[in-house]
Protein backbone atom coordinates (compact mmCIF):
# COMPACT_ATOMS: atom_id res chain seq x y z
CA UNK A 1 0.00 0.00 0.00
CA UNK A 2 1.21 3.52 -0.81
CA UNK A 3 1.17 6.01 2.05
CA UNK A 4 1.03 9.74 1.39
CA UNK A 5 2.17 10.86 4.84
CA UNK A 6 3.94 9.49 7.91
CA UNK A 7 0.82 10.14 10.00
CA UNK A 8 -1.20 7.91 7.67
CA UNK A 9 1.29 5.06 8.15
CA UNK A 10 1.33 5.57 11.92
CA UNK A 11 -2.48 5.54 12.03
CA UNK A 12 -2.45 2.08 10.41
CA UNK A 13 -0.03 0.81 13.06
CA UNK A 14 -2.16 2.37 15.80
CA UNK A 15 -5.25 0.67 14.40
CA UNK A 16 -3.51 -2.73 14.47
CA UNK A 17 -2.47 -2.10 18.07
CA UNK A 18 -6.03 -1.31 19.12
CA UNK A 19 -6.80 -2.98 22.43
CA UNK A 20 -3.11 -3.21 23.44
CA UNK A 21 -1.61 -1.50 26.46
CA UNK A 22 -1.40 2.29 26.01
CA UNK A 23 2.25 2.34 27.05
CA UNK A 24 3.10 -0.32 24.44
CA UNK A 25 1.26 1.67 21.76
CA UNK A 26 3.23 4.81 22.65
CA UNK A 27 6.55 2.92 22.48
CA UNK A 28 5.76 1.25 19.15
CA UNK A 29 4.55 4.49 17.52
CA UNK A 30 7.58 6.38 18.82
CA UNK A 31 9.98 3.74 17.46
CA UNK A 32 8.18 3.60 14.11
CA UNK A 33 8.15 7.39 13.68
CA UNK A 34 11.83 7.64 14.63
CA UNK A 35 12.77 4.93 12.10
CA UNK A 36 10.68 6.42 9.27
CA UNK A 37 11.83 10.01 9.76
CA UNK A 38 15.49 9.03 10.16
CA UNK A 39 15.36 6.84 7.03
CA UNK A 40 13.65 9.63 5.08
CA UNK A 41 16.25 12.16 6.19
CA UNK A 42 19.09 9.81 5.18
CA UNK A 43 17.48 9.15 1.76
CA UNK A 44 16.93 12.85 1.07
CA UNK A 45 20.52 13.66 2.03
CA UNK A 46 21.96 10.79 -0.02
CA UNK A 47 20.02 11.48 -3.23
CA UNK A 48 19.49 15.06 -4.28
CA UNK A 49 16.79 14.37 -6.88
CA UNK A 50 14.62 12.05 -4.79
CA UNK A 51 11.17 13.35 -3.85
CA UNK A 52 9.72 13.22 -0.34
CA UNK A 53 7.09 10.70 -1.54
CA UNK A 54 9.79 8.34 -2.83
CA UNK A 55 11.85 8.84 0.32
CA UNK A 56 8.80 7.98 2.42
CA UNK A 57 8.17 4.84 0.35
CA UNK A 58 11.79 3.75 0.78
CA UNK A 59 11.62 4.42 4.53
CA UNK A 60 8.44 2.36 4.94
CA UNK A 61 9.97 -0.48 2.91
CA UNK A 62 13.06 -0.42 5.12
CA UNK A 63 10.80 -0.56 8.20
CA UNK A 64 9.47 -3.92 7.03
CA UNK A 65 6.13 -5.65 7.41
CA UNK A 66 4.47 -3.69 10.19
CA UNK A 67 2.17 -6.60 11.12
CA UNK A 68 5.16 -8.86 11.80
CA UNK A 69 6.99 -6.11 13.68
CA UNK A 70 3.93 -5.44 15.86
CA UNK A 71 3.70 -9.17 16.62
CA UNK A 72 7.36 -9.14 17.70
CA UNK A 73 6.74 -6.10 19.91
CA UNK A 74 3.83 -7.87 21.61
CA UNK A 75 5.89 -11.02 22.10
CA UNK A 76 8.76 -8.99 23.58
CA UNK A 77 6.33 -7.08 25.81
CA UNK A 78 4.99 -10.35 27.22
CA UNK A 79 8.56 -11.48 27.89
CA UNK A 80 9.57 -8.18 29.53
CA UNK A 81 6.51 -7.88 31.75
CA UNK A 82 6.95 -5.72 34.88
CA UNK A 83 8.28 -7.85 37.75
CA UNK A 84 5.33 -6.94 39.97
CA UNK A 85 2.68 -7.07 37.26
CA UNK A 86 -0.61 -8.55 38.55
CA UNK A 87 -1.31 -12.10 37.42
CA UNK A 88 -3.94 -12.56 34.74
CA UNK A 89 -4.87 -15.95 36.21
CA UNK A 90 -7.91 -16.15 38.47
CA UNK A 91 -6.89 -16.53 42.10
CA UNK A 92 -8.91 -19.49 43.34
CA UNK A 93 -7.44 -19.59 46.83
CA UNK A 94 -9.90 -19.26 49.73
CA UNK A 95 -10.38 -15.71 51.05
CA UNK A 96 -8.65 -16.39 54.34
CA UNK A 97 -5.53 -17.64 52.55
CA UNK A 98 -5.46 -14.54 50.30
CA UNK A 99 -5.87 -12.36 53.36
CA UNK A 100 -3.05 -14.00 55.33
CA UNK A 101 -0.57 -14.46 52.47
CA UNK A 102 -0.54 -10.74 51.64
CA UNK A 103 2.43 -10.69 54.02
CA UNK A 104 4.39 -12.49 51.26
CA UNK A 105 2.96 -10.48 48.35
CA UNK A 106 5.76 -8.47 46.69
CA UNK A 107 3.19 -6.06 45.20
CA UNK A 108 2.08 -5.02 48.68
CA UNK A 109 5.67 -4.36 49.74
CA UNK A 110 6.47 -2.65 46.44
CA UNK A 111 3.52 -0.30 46.97
CA UNK A 112 4.70 0.31 50.55
CA UNK A 113 8.17 1.28 49.35
CA UNK A 114 6.68 3.53 46.67
CA UNK A 115 4.52 5.30 49.25
CA UNK A 116 7.56 5.89 51.46
CA UNK A 117 9.72 7.43 48.71
CA UNK A 118 6.81 9.29 47.09
CA UNK A 119 7.11 12.10 49.62
CA UNK A 120 10.71 12.76 48.53
CA UNK A 121 9.99 12.46 44.79
CA UNK A 122 6.82 14.53 45.26
CA UNK A 123 8.73 17.37 46.89
CA UNK A 124 11.35 17.29 44.11
CA UNK A 125 8.71 17.25 41.34
CA UNK A 126 6.62 19.97 42.96
CA UNK A 127 9.63 22.23 43.56
CA UNK A 128 10.89 21.82 40.00
CA UNK A 129 7.43 22.40 38.48
CA UNK A 130 6.60 25.51 40.52
CA UNK A 131 10.11 26.98 40.27
CA UNK A 132 10.19 26.37 36.53
CA UNK A 133 6.76 27.86 35.86
CA UNK A 134 7.31 30.90 38.08
CA UNK A 135 10.68 31.57 36.42
CA UNK A 136 9.76 30.87 32.80
CA UNK A 137 6.37 32.60 32.52
CA UNK A 138 7.67 36.14 33.28
CA UNK A 139 10.64 35.59 30.94
CA UNK A 140 8.45 34.68 27.94
CA UNK A 141 8.16 38.38 27.08
CA UNK A 142 11.90 38.25 26.29
CA UNK A 143 13.59 36.14 23.61
CA UNK A 144 15.64 34.24 26.20
CA UNK A 145 12.44 32.96 27.75
CA UNK A 146 11.61 30.70 24.77
CA UNK A 147 14.73 28.45 24.89
CA UNK A 148 14.51 28.34 28.69
CA UNK A 149 10.85 27.28 28.43
CA UNK A 150 11.84 24.64 25.88
CA UNK A 151 14.51 23.27 28.24
CA UNK A 152 12.03 23.23 31.13
CA UNK A 153 9.35 21.41 29.12
CA UNK A 154 11.92 18.86 27.92
CA UNK A 155 12.87 18.25 31.55
CA UNK A 156 9.18 17.68 32.33
CA UNK A 157 9.10 14.98 29.63
CA UNK A 158 12.21 13.46 31.17
CA UNK A 159 10.60 13.40 34.61
CA UNK A 160 7.53 11.69 33.11
CA UNK A 161 9.79 8.92 31.78
CA UNK A 162 11.68 8.62 35.10
CA UNK A 163 8.50 8.48 37.19
CA UNK A 164 7.10 5.92 34.77
CA UNK A 165 10.09 3.65 35.36
CA UNK A 166 9.65 3.99 39.15
CA UNK A 167 5.92 3.21 38.88
CA UNK A 168 6.59 0.18 36.68
CA UNK A 169 9.29 -1.16 38.99
CA UNK A 170 7.43 -0.72 42.29
CA UNK A 171 3.75 -0.89 41.33
CA UNK A 172 3.93 -3.35 38.42
CA UNK A 173 2.09 -1.04 35.99
CA UNK A 174 3.38 -1.09 32.39
CA UNK A 175 4.66 2.39 31.54
CA UNK A 176 6.50 3.83 28.50
CA UNK A 177 10.09 2.63 28.26
CA UNK A 178 11.40 5.31 25.92
CA UNK A 179 10.84 9.01 25.48
CA UNK A 180 8.43 10.27 22.84
CA UNK A 181 10.12 10.98 19.53
CA UNK A 182 10.47 14.58 18.33
CA UNK A 183 11.50 15.00 14.70
CA UNK A 184 14.78 16.83 13.99
CA UNK A 185 13.46 18.31 10.76
CA UNK A 186 10.97 20.46 12.63
CA UNK A 187 13.71 22.79 13.86
CA UNK A 188 13.86 24.27 17.33
CA UNK A 189 10.68 26.32 16.87
CA UNK A 190 8.75 23.29 15.60
CA UNK A 191 9.98 21.23 18.54
CA UNK A 192 8.98 23.99 20.95
CA UNK A 193 5.48 24.18 19.45
CA UNK A 194 5.18 20.39 19.64
CA UNK A 195 6.04 20.49 23.35
CA UNK A 196 3.62 23.33 24.03
CA UNK A 197 0.74 21.79 22.08
CA UNK A 198 1.13 18.26 23.48
CA UNK A 199 -1.40 17.43 26.18
CA UNK A 200 1.00 14.98 27.81
CA UNK A 201 3.35 17.85 28.73
CA UNK A 202 0.66 19.66 30.72
CA UNK A 203 -0.75 16.48 32.25
CA UNK A 204 2.74 15.63 33.49
CA UNK A 205 3.06 19.10 35.04
CA UNK A 206 -0.24 18.59 36.87
CA UNK A 207 0.97 15.17 38.03
CA UNK A 208 4.21 16.69 39.33
CA UNK A 209 2.32 19.32 41.33
CA UNK A 210 -0.16 16.80 42.77
CA UNK A 211 2.56 14.32 43.67
CA UNK A 212 3.72 16.34 46.68
CA UNK A 213 0.40 16.36 48.60
CA UNK A 214 -0.22 12.77 47.54
CA UNK A 215 3.29 11.78 48.63
CA UNK A 216 2.83 13.38 52.05
CA UNK A 217 -0.47 11.54 52.55
CA UNK A 218 1.03 8.24 51.36
CA UNK A 219 4.11 8.56 53.57
CA UNK A 220 2.07 9.50 56.65
CA UNK A 221 -0.36 6.63 56.09
CA UNK A 222 2.20 3.90 55.57
CA UNK A 223 4.50 5.01 58.39
CA UNK A 224 1.62 5.39 60.87
CA UNK A 225 -0.05 2.09 60.00
CA UNK A 226 3.17 0.07 60.04
CA UNK A 227 4.61 1.68 63.18
CA UNK A 228 1.38 1.11 65.14
CA UNK A 229 1.14 -2.49 63.91
CA UNK A 230 4.75 -3.33 64.76
CA UNK A 231 4.57 -1.59 68.16
CA UNK A 232 1.50 -3.67 69.09
CA UNK A 233 3.22 -6.90 68.01
CA UNK A 234 6.34 -6.01 70.00
CA UNK A 235 4.51 -4.62 73.06
CA UNK A 236 4.78 -7.76 75.27
CA UNK A 237 8.54 -8.05 74.65
CA UNK A 238 9.12 -4.33 75.19
CA UNK A 239 7.09 -4.19 78.40
CA UNK A 240 7.93 -7.53 80.05
CA UNK A 241 11.60 -7.85 79.10
CA UNK A 242 12.83 -4.29 78.50
CA UNK A 243 10.26 -2.56 80.79
CA UNK A 244 9.49 0.02 78.11
CA UNK A 245 5.92 1.37 78.31
CA UNK A 246 3.72 2.33 75.38
CA UNK A 247 3.40 6.05 74.73
CA UNK A 248 -0.21 7.23 74.46
CA UNK A 249 -0.99 10.93 73.93
CA UNK A 250 2.47 11.91 75.09
CA UNK A 251 2.29 9.91 78.37
CA UNK A 252 3.82 6.56 79.26
CA UNK A 253 1.34 3.76 79.91
CA UNK A 254 1.80 0.10 80.76
CA UNK A 255 -0.74 -2.39 79.38
CA UNK A 256 -2.85 -4.54 81.68
CA UNK A 257 -1.28 -7.99 81.97
CA UNK A 258 -4.38 -9.75 80.67
CA UNK A 259 -4.32 -7.56 77.53
CA UNK A 260 -0.69 -8.21 76.66
CA UNK A 261 -1.26 -11.61 74.94
CA UNK A 262 -3.92 -9.99 72.72
CA UNK A 263 -1.72 -7.16 71.46
CA UNK A 264 0.42 -9.24 69.04
CA UNK A 265 -2.77 -10.69 67.53
CA UNK A 266 -4.29 -7.20 67.09
CA UNK A 267 -0.99 -5.87 65.69
CA UNK A 268 -0.66 -8.72 63.19
CA UNK A 269 -4.27 -8.25 62.08
CA UNK A 270 -3.70 -4.50 61.63
CA UNK A 271 -0.51 -5.18 59.65
CA UNK A 272 -2.32 -7.54 57.27
CA UNK A 273 -5.18 -5.06 56.78
CA UNK A 274 -2.61 -2.28 56.23
CA UNK A 275 -0.83 -4.30 53.53
CA UNK A 276 -4.10 -4.92 51.70
CA UNK A 277 -4.93 -1.22 51.96
CA UNK A 278 -1.48 -0.16 50.74
CA UNK A 279 -1.70 -2.63 47.85
CA UNK A 280 -5.03 -1.07 46.82
CA UNK A 281 -3.57 2.44 46.98
CA UNK A 282 -0.63 1.29 44.84
CA UNK A 283 -3.02 -0.08 42.22
CA UNK A 284 -5.08 3.13 42.17
CA UNK A 285 -2.00 5.33 41.96
CA UNK A 286 -0.66 3.21 39.11
CA UNK A 287 -3.89 3.79 37.19
CA UNK A 288 -3.62 7.54 37.93
CA UNK A 289 0.02 7.63 36.76
CA UNK A 290 -0.92 5.83 33.54
CA UNK A 291 -3.72 8.30 32.91
CA UNK A 292 -1.44 11.32 33.39
CA UNK A 293 1.92 10.13 32.01
CA UNK A 294 0.96 8.05 28.96
CA UNK A 295 -0.17 9.66 25.73
C-alpha positions as CSV (number, residue, x, y, z in Angstrom):
1,X,0.0,0.0,0.0
2,X,1.2,3.5,-0.8
3,X,1.2,6.0,2.0
4,X,1.0,9.7,1.4
5,X,2.2,10.9,4.8
6,X,3.9,9.5,7.9
7,X,0.8,10.1,10.0
8,X,-1.2,7.9,7.7
9,X,1.3,5.1,8.1
10,X,1.3,5.6,11.9
11,X,-2.5,5.5,12.0
12,X,-2.4,2.1,10.4
13,X,0.0,0.8,13.1
14,X,-2.2,2.4,15.8
15,X,-5.2,0.7,14.4
16,X,-3.5,-2.7,14.5
17,X,-2.5,-2.1,18.1
18,X,-6.0,-1.3,19.1
19,X,-6.8,-3.0,22.4
20,X,-3.1,-3.2,23.4
21,X,-1.6,-1.5,26.5
22,X,-1.4,2.3,26.0
23,X,2.3,2.3,27.0
24,X,3.1,-0.3,24.4
25,X,1.3,1.7,21.8
26,X,3.2,4.8,22.7
27,X,6.6,2.9,22.5
28,X,5.8,1.3,19.1
29,X,4.6,4.5,17.5
30,X,7.6,6.4,18.8
31,X,10.0,3.7,17.5
32,X,8.2,3.6,14.1
33,X,8.2,7.4,13.7
34,X,11.8,7.6,14.6
35,X,12.8,4.9,12.1
36,X,10.7,6.4,9.3
37,X,11.8,10.0,9.8
38,X,15.5,9.0,10.2
39,X,15.4,6.8,7.0
40,X,13.6,9.6,5.1
41,X,16.3,12.2,6.2
42,X,19.1,9.8,5.2
43,X,17.5,9.1,1.8
44,X,16.9,12.8,1.1
45,X,20.5,13.7,2.0
46,X,22.0,10.8,0.0
47,X,20.0,11.5,-3.2
48,X,19.5,15.1,-4.3
49,X,16.8,14.4,-6.9
50,X,14.6,12.1,-4.8
51,X,11.2,13.3,-3.8
52,X,9.7,13.2,-0.3
53,X,7.1,10.7,-1.5
54,X,9.8,8.3,-2.8
55,X,11.9,8.8,0.3
56,X,8.8,8.0,2.4
57,X,8.2,4.8,0.3
58,X,11.8,3.7,0.8
59,X,11.6,4.4,4.5
60,X,8.4,2.4,4.9
61,X,10.0,-0.5,2.9
62,X,13.1,-0.4,5.1
63,X,10.8,-0.6,8.2
64,X,9.5,-3.9,7.0
65,X,6.1,-5.6,7.4
66,X,4.5,-3.7,10.2
67,X,2.2,-6.6,11.1
68,X,5.2,-8.9,11.8
69,X,7.0,-6.1,13.7
70,X,3.9,-5.4,15.9
71,X,3.7,-9.2,16.6
72,X,7.4,-9.1,17.7
73,X,6.7,-6.1,19.9
74,X,3.8,-7.9,21.6
75,X,5.9,-11.0,22.1
76,X,8.8,-9.0,23.6
77,X,6.3,-7.1,25.8
78,X,5.0,-10.4,27.2
79,X,8.6,-11.5,27.9
80,X,9.6,-8.2,29.5
81,X,6.5,-7.9,31.7
82,X,6.9,-5.7,34.9
83,X,8.3,-7.8,37.7
84,X,5.3,-6.9,40.0
85,X,2.7,-7.1,37.3
86,X,-0.6,-8.5,38.5
87,X,-1.3,-12.1,37.4
88,X,-3.9,-12.6,34.7
89,X,-4.9,-15.9,36.2
90,X,-7.9,-16.1,38.5
91,X,-6.9,-16.5,42.1
92,X,-8.9,-19.5,43.3
93,X,-7.4,-19.6,46.8
94,X,-9.9,-19.3,49.7
95,X,-10.4,-15.7,51.1
96,X,-8.7,-16.4,54.3
97,X,-5.5,-17.6,52.5
98,X,-5.5,-14.5,50.3
99,X,-5.9,-12.4,53.4
100,X,-3.0,-14.0,55.3
101,X,-0.6,-14.5,52.5
102,X,-0.5,-10.7,51.6
103,X,2.4,-10.7,54.0
104,X,4.4,-12.5,51.3
105,X,3.0,-10.5,48.4
106,X,5.8,-8.5,46.7
107,X,3.2,-6.1,45.2
108,X,2.1,-5.0,48.7
109,X,5.7,-4.4,49.7
110,X,6.5,-2.6,46.4
111,X,3.5,-0.3,47.0
112,X,4.7,0.3,50.5
113,X,8.2,1.3,49.4
114,X,6.7,3.5,46.7
115,X,4.5,5.3,49.3
116,X,7.6,5.9,51.5
117,X,9.7,7.4,48.7
118,X,6.8,9.3,47.1
119,X,7.1,12.1,49.6
120,X,10.7,12.8,48.5
121,X,10.0,12.5,44.8
122,X,6.8,14.5,45.3
123,X,8.7,17.4,46.9
124,X,11.4,17.3,44.1
125,X,8.7,17.2,41.3
126,X,6.6,20.0,43.0
127,X,9.6,22.2,43.6
128,X,10.9,21.8,40.0
129,X,7.4,22.4,38.5
130,X,6.6,25.5,40.5
131,X,10.1,27.0,40.3
132,X,10.2,26.4,36.5
133,X,6.8,27.9,35.9
134,X,7.3,30.9,38.1
135,X,10.7,31.6,36.4
136,X,9.8,30.9,32.8
137,X,6.4,32.6,32.5
138,X,7.7,36.1,33.3
139,X,10.6,35.6,30.9
140,X,8.5,34.7,27.9
141,X,8.2,38.4,27.1
142,X,11.9,38.2,26.3
143,X,13.6,36.1,23.6
144,X,15.6,34.2,26.2
145,X,12.4,33.0,27.7
146,X,11.6,30.7,24.8
147,X,14.7,28.4,24.9
148,X,14.5,28.3,28.7
149,X,10.9,27.3,28.4
150,X,11.8,24.6,25.9
151,X,14.5,23.3,28.2
152,X,12.0,23.2,31.1
153,X,9.4,21.4,29.1
154,X,11.9,18.9,27.9
155,X,12.9,18.2,31.6
156,X,9.2,17.7,32.3
157,X,9.1,15.0,29.6
158,X,12.2,13.5,31.2
159,X,10.6,13.4,34.6
160,X,7.5,11.7,33.1
161,X,9.8,8.9,31.8
162,X,11.7,8.6,35.1
163,X,8.5,8.5,37.2
164,X,7.1,5.9,34.8
165,X,10.1,3.7,35.4
166,X,9.6,4.0,39.2
167,X,5.9,3.2,38.9
168,X,6.6,0.2,36.7
169,X,9.3,-1.2,39.0
170,X,7.4,-0.7,42.3
171,X,3.8,-0.9,41.3
172,X,3.9,-3.4,38.4
173,X,2.1,-1.0,36.0
174,X,3.4,-1.1,32.4
175,X,4.7,2.4,31.5
176,X,6.5,3.8,28.5
177,X,10.1,2.6,28.3
178,X,11.4,5.3,25.9
179,X,10.8,9.0,25.5
180,X,8.4,10.3,22.8
181,X,10.1,11.0,19.5
182,X,10.5,14.6,18.3
183,X,11.5,15.0,14.7
184,X,14.8,16.8,14.0
185,X,13.5,18.3,10.8
186,X,11.0,20.5,12.6
187,X,13.7,22.8,13.9
188,X,13.9,24.3,17.3
189,X,10.7,26.3,16.9
190,X,8.7,23.3,15.6
191,X,10.0,21.2,18.5
192,X,9.0,24.0,20.9
193,X,5.5,24.2,19.5
194,X,5.2,20.4,19.6
195,X,6.0,20.5,23.4
196,X,3.6,23.3,24.0
197,X,0.7,21.8,22.1
198,X,1.1,18.3,23.5
199,X,-1.4,17.4,26.2
200,X,1.0,15.0,27.8
201,X,3.3,17.8,28.7
202,X,0.7,19.7,30.7
203,X,-0.7,16.5,32.2
204,X,2.7,15.6,33.5
205,X,3.1,19.1,35.0
206,X,-0.2,18.6,36.9
207,X,1.0,15.2,38.0
208,X,4.2,16.7,39.3
209,X,2.3,19.3,41.3
210,X,-0.2,16.8,42.8
211,X,2.6,14.3,43.7
212,X,3.7,16.3,46.7
213,X,0.4,16.4,48.6
214,X,-0.2,12.8,47.5
215,X,3.3,11.8,48.6
216,X,2.8,13.4,52.1
217,X,-0.5,11.5,52.6
218,X,1.0,8.2,51.4
219,X,4.1,8.6,53.6
220,X,2.1,9.5,56.7
221,X,-0.4,6.6,56.1
222,X,2.2,3.9,55.6
223,X,4.5,5.0,58.4
224,X,1.6,5.4,60.9
225,X,-0.1,2.1,60.0
226,X,3.2,0.1,60.0
227,X,4.6,1.7,63.2
228,X,1.4,1.1,65.1
229,X,1.1,-2.5,63.9
230,X,4.7,-3.3,64.8
231,X,4.6,-1.6,68.2
232,X,1.5,-3.7,69.1
233,X,3.2,-6.9,68.0
234,X,6.3,-6.0,70.0
235,X,4.5,-4.6,73.1
236,X,4.8,-7.8,75.3
237,X,8.5,-8.1,74.7
238,X,9.1,-4.3,75.2
239,X,7.1,-4.2,78.4
240,X,7.9,-7.5,80.1
241,X,11.6,-7.9,79.1
242,X,12.8,-4.3,78.5
243,X,10.3,-2.6,80.8
244,X,9.5,0.0,78.1
245,X,5.9,1.4,78.3
246,X,3.7,2.3,75.4
247,X,3.4,6.0,74.7
248,X,-0.2,7.2,74.5
249,X,-1.0,10.9,73.9
250,X,2.5,11.9,75.1
251,X,2.3,9.9,78.4
252,X,3.8,6.6,79.3
253,X,1.3,3.8,79.9
254,X,1.8,0.1,80.8
255,X,-0.7,-2.4,79.4
256,X,-2.9,-4.5,81.7
257,X,-1.3,-8.0,82.0
258,X,-4.4,-9.7,80.7
259,X,-4.3,-7.6,77.5
260,X,-0.7,-8.2,76.7
261,X,-1.3,-11.6,74.9
262,X,-3.9,-10.0,72.7
263,X,-1.7,-7.2,71.5
264,X,0.4,-9.2,69.0
265,X,-2.8,-10.7,67.5
266,X,-4.3,-7.2,67.1
267,X,-1.0,-5.9,65.7
268,X,-0.7,-8.7,63.2
269,X,-4.3,-8.3,62.1
270,X,-3.7,-4.5,61.6
271,X,-0.5,-5.2,59.7
272,X,-2.3,-7.5,57.3
273,X,-5.2,-5.1,56.8
274,X,-2.6,-2.3,56.2
275,X,-0.8,-4.3,53.5
276,X,-4.1,-4.9,51.7
277,X,-4.9,-1.2,52.0
278,X,-1.5,-0.2,50.7
279,X,-1.7,-2.6,47.8
280,X,-5.0,-1.1,46.8
281,X,-3.6,2.4,47.0
282,X,-0.6,1.3,44.8
283,X,-3.0,-0.1,42.2
284,X,-5.1,3.1,42.2
285,X,-2.0,5.3,42.0
286,X,-0.7,3.2,39.1
287,X,-3.9,3.8,37.2
288,X,-3.6,7.5,37.9
289,X,0.0,7.6,36.8
290,X,-0.9,5.8,33.5
291,X,-3.7,8.3,32.9
292,X,-1.4,11.3,33.4
293,X,1.9,10.1,32.0
294,X,1.0,8.1,29.0
295,X,-0.2,9.7,25.7
